[in-house]
Amino acid sequence: MTDPALFRQQTAYTPAEQVIMDYIVTNPQEFLLLSIKEVARRLEVSEATISRFARHAGFDDFKALKNGVASQTLGPADKISASIDESGGDARAFMIQQRDYIETTLEGLDAAQFERAVGAVAGARRVYLHGKGAAGALAELLEFRLKRYGIAVERLASGGSELMEGLAYAGAGDAIVLFGFQRVPVEGQVLIDVGRRCGCTTVIFTDRMVQGGGQKADVILYTYRGEPRAYHSMTSAVALLDALVVAVGARLDGKALEGLDRIRDLKRAYAHLIPR
């Protein structure tokens, strides 16, 4: 993984340039093997855009950009072997690839941001959750886990005006957790804005190491899900979500355990009617 600090800071990068930067940050080993034409084709941008990005980022040209990336030490998780890429439906190879994704996510984990997320969720008056498409499954999983601790949770509608129904009473002391992979959906942008206006802490799970323009969530949790054009699994996102759940339980300590004990006791009391 390449450190985003390699690129010139305090620069207004265009959306296309942000895509290029994010690709280099998360796939440096692959980037170094490609020509400018191949990078342009893979990211669906022009060669001129890549050349402009190189200059905006502080390099003379594309070659100098490559040299800058090569000068950094790359972690082993970025070196996904060609044999795995060509494995097709091999389950073992796929699982090894997912392990690499988790290792890459671990490399990009910001401990301070993670601790902020733990504090926001554990101390929230209410936690609002939002996920669209496949990310909706993550929101549902987090809802299930947090409710077992006795945390007040509300899963918001994925889209449409119904989204506002659940937000009517959001306020200071609440947390909004959303999932924005590849791009933050318009609903996510609305939630971030609502959070800023009403004093909620916003937490986003994202696979974009470099964030685009516009308002950003208060807390950003990065997960690596594969190359930009590849199949994107949820393995690393689920692993990070479970890490958050466990850390919140540790922060709540006795309160979390009491809730889990009550659930266990209720299951035992009615096991003859509702078997597991």
Secondary structure, DSSP 8 states (H G I E B T S, - for coil): ---GGGS-SS----HHHHHHHHHHHH-HHHHHHS-HHHHHHHHT--HHHHHHHHHHTT-SSHHHHHHHHHTS---GGG---HHHHT-TT-HHHHHHHHHHHHHHHHHT--HHHHHHHHHHHHT-S-EEEE--TTHHHHHHHHHHHHHTTT--EEE--SSSTHHHHHHTT--TT-EEEEE-SSS--HHHHHHHHHHHHHT-EEEEEES-SS--SS---SEEEE---S-TTS---SHHHHHHHHHHHHHHHHHHTHHHHHHHHHHHHHHHHTTTTS--
